[in-house]
C-alpha cells in the first residue's frame, strides 16, 4: 500500500531537492561575481591612475602615492613555484610509500600524522618559520648551499635565513599534506588487476610504480593544483618569512614580497584613497591569476585525458 | 473557600504587578547608568586604552569599547561618524581636520628606539648621531667599523661587519615617527624617501619584519643588524639600545624622563590643531624620536550628554591614568599639555552651539 502512495511524494521531494541544489550551486557563482565586481569597483581609482603600468613597474612608494605590482606578483609566482618544486615530488614519494611499501600499521600512522599537518593554523607555521627555521637556514642551510653551488647567482647575498627560498620551503611543508593525501587516494584506486598484471609480466617494483603513475596521472595533476591554489593564496606564514621587501632580486636568499603578504602588512594602516585602491587592485590581480591557473589546469587535464585515451 | 482563592489570586496579581514595576524601575536606572563609548583606531596605544577603560568602567560604570583596527581604520570610522572617537598614531594635518570638522589632541606619548645586535658591546653604550643614523638607513654607511661611527665611539672596538638594516614591513605609526625624524635630520632622506606609515625604503642591505616582534627577532638573529622598535617593547625585551644625539648636541638614553622632556619642551601652544610631531624637539634631556598618539573627535556633536561622557573619560585618563601608563611603559601627557588640551575642548567642541566641556 505504502509503495503505491510513494511515487507522488517522491517526485515532489525530488523537485525540492533539485531546486535546493540549484540554489546552492548558483550561490557560489553569485559570490564569485559579486566579489569580482566589488574588487573592480574598489580598485577603479588605481586602475585609472596607473593603467597597465601597474603590472609592469616595480615602485611601491606610499609617500609619493606611486604603486606597481611587479615585485609582489613576481614574489607570489616564484615562491609558489619553489613550493611546488619541493612539494610535488616529495608528496609523490610519500604517497607511494604509504600505499605500496609501508606495512598497514605504519601506513595508517603516517597517514594520520600527515593529515594532522594540514590542521595546523598557518600563523603557527609562520611563527615556527621565523623563530626556528629561519635561524637554522641562516646558520647551516644557506651557507652550505652557497658553498656547494660556488656562489651561484641564485644563492648570492648574506644568509639571513628569510627570503624567497625560506618562504618556498614553508609553503611546501604547508601544501604537502593536501597533495600527498589526495595522491594516496589516487594510488589506492589503481585496480589490483593492473598492478598484478605488471608484476606478472616480470616488472620490478619500480616499473610497477611507473604503471601506477601512468594510471593515476589525472588525479595527480588534480592534487597538484589543489596544492597550488592553496600555496598561491597563503598569507600569514609567507608574511613572516618572505622578508617583505618590494624588490625583485635574482637571488632566492634576498627578501622579497608576495601579493598576500603586502595586503596583510599594509591594509590596516593605509588611509589614502589611492593607496587603498592599489591594495585592492593587488587583490583583484590575485583573483585573476588564480582564475587563469584554474583555466590552464582544466585545459591541461583535457589534453592529458585525450593522450591517455581516457574518455 | 472561594473567598480564599480570591485573596490568593489578588495577592499573586499584586505581587506580580509590583515585580514588574520594580523591574521597570531597575531597567530605567540601569539605562541611565550604563553609558557606552565607542572608539576605534591605532594599535600602538591599545594596551593602555584597554587598561584605562577597564579601570574607568569599574569606577563609573561607563563602558568603553575600543577596537584597535589600525590608525587608517580609526580615521575612516570617525569621519563616517560610526564611533564617538577615533585614534591615530600620526597627527592629521590642520587642512584634513578642517575638511572633516574634526579636532585632535594627544592622549599618550611613546617613542621609538634604535636597537642593534653587536656581540661584545655593552647594551646602551653605542652612540649615534642623527646624520649617521640616517646614512645607515640610506645605505651609505655599510660597515660597523666605518670611520664616522668610530669617530662617535672612541672607546668601543667596532667589528668589521656589514650592517643589516631592519625596518617594519607593516604600515605602522612607529615607522611614521621614525621616518619623520629621519626626514627632519637629513635632507637627503627627506628628498629621496620622505615619511609615512609605510615608505619606499632605500635599497640598502635591508630586511623587514612584521610588527615590533618581527623587527626584534631579525635584530636578534642577524649579526650586525640595526632596527627600530617601540620604547616599551625595547624595554620589556631588554634589547641593546643606542644613545642618540639630540638637537642640543647631548647624548641621551631612552627613558620615561627623556620622552617626557621632549613632550614638555615641545611648543604645543603655537602648534595649530596640535599638529605637532615630537621628533627632534629642543631640550638637553629630550629623546629625539618621540611621538604622541592622538584622539580624534568631531567639533560639532549631536548628543551633548554623550560627548560629555567621552570627554569625562579622557579627563580622567589625563588626571588619574598616569600611574597605569607608566606601569605599561607608556609616557603620560605632561600636565601643562593636558591643561591646554582641555581649554581647547571648551573652545572647540560644541553641541547646538553650546560648549560641551565647561569645567
Interface residues (C-beta under 8 A of the other chain):
Chain A: X59 X60 X61 X62 X63 X64 X130 X131 X134 X135 X138 X158 X160 X161 X162 X239 X240 X243 X244 X245 X246 X247 X255 X261 X264 X265 X266 X267 X268 X269 X270 X271 X276
Chain B: X43 X69 X70 X71 X72 X73 X75 X76 X162 X164 X169 X170 X171 X172 X173 X193 X194 X195 X196 X197 X198 X199 X200 X201 X203 X205 X206 X207 X208 X209 X210 X214 X217 X218 X221 X222
